[in-house]
Amino acid sequence: MSSQSAPIRTRFAPSPTGFLHIGGARTALFCQLAARATGGEFVLRIEDTDRERSTQASVQAILDGMAWLGLDYDEGPHYQSERMERYQEAVDGLLAAGLAYRCYCSRERLERLRAEAMAAGQKPRYDGHCRDRTDRPEGIEPVIRFRNPHDGTVAFDDRVRGRIEVENAELDDLVILRADGTPTYNFAVVVDDIDMRINLVIRGDDHINNTPRQINIYRALGAEPPDFAHVPMILGDDGQRLSKRHGAVGVMAWRELGYLPDAMINYLARLGWSYGDQEVFARSELVELFRIEDVNRKASRFDTEKLKWLNQHYLREGDRDQVLVELLWHMERAGLNPASGPEPARLLEVQAERFDTLTELVEQSRSFYQEFDAFEAGAAKKHLRPVAADALQALSGRLAGVAEWEPDALQSAVQETADELGIGFGKIGMPLRVALTGHGQSPAINQTLWLVGRERSLARIERALAWIEARVAAAT
Ligand code: GLU
């Protein structure tokens, strides 16, 4: 299955101007899968030529996001900022060959052109004013423009979108090098993709209009363009482009919300790609089944409910080591010391099926690791009543004598106490639950006892008995 086409050498090329977003993560995943599925390579390149907007913190955030998701690459990261000489060299080559030219047009002139075009209802485009100029005005640092062909068409077969054709007459002479000597995106990306021997470019379809321009630059540089696959954008639940308005868009924000890397990966893979109606995919299965051609042309909607469903699945069935690593991360954030309560693996045994996210799971497990300040008023009022005192007292005695503090033995201890007193299991279960956790929501009572541990359970039952006593005293 894995040699469905020639080895794909592709790259993910984020601009470090923020976090790793959901959309970027999905592009990176598609790159990784396409490369792995064909026995190829996945290259990471940081596009940091925009000095004003690129930050080291963003680079780190992107690397962290990729590492968390397990989006490991085979080569890189390469940094565009370290390749400036190479871009200059490529520009010099084009200038020498007459395929690029210096443009001295002032900002005012360009503004005027733009305003005139807009007023006439046309697309703003450079008019080629400096295309044939031979003088070199003093004191003005020129930009370098690419001499785009006037005639003919540029065509390519996008692996997702199909055939795309554009008339050269539609394209103007774009700036490839700014006056400060930095390359523009469309130029640097082509030089890099040539040098890095990329044979398939996978990226968001917001770049699809750049592709014909880039293809012309490939040819001017004497290279064959690679294949392209433009993946559709991701929409929020209201059909608008996914943005902060819709909630978390940064990958690491989803970690904070309690989601697992494997759930995210499974979800992202299905966001625009499908294989029959299968929803759950192991990573190895994705590598085996993924083909870039099967990516949907239409934009997909982000569906938090489905992600939640997958997360619950992976909490229960996913790789235990990964779930434990994430659990410990969340416990630390929540200020819970794993050594002061049940083994985290034990906690998962009981709690994994009860919650959709690790944040909820950890929040609802506090009382297994920490003392609680007070009984929740409503629960205490309802369940810690004088009639419960006898049952709690009897249970306390029996629990003290339980040989093995294990769920089965604990179940028997509670059952026997109920039988002995001739009351239903529930009559003893709810007061006990409130005594042990401070509130009414917890796993099955024997498991709650198991997680709270012997000493803590006995102490908390004492505390509940004291509370009931105080209540009785206050009432009389
Ligand atoms: N740096 C570009 C971006 O982040 C990369 C586009 C491309 O893959 O060519 O959108």
Residues whose N, C-alpha, C, O or C-beta is under 5 A from the ligand:
A	BS01	LIG	A13 P14 S15 E47 V189 I202 R203
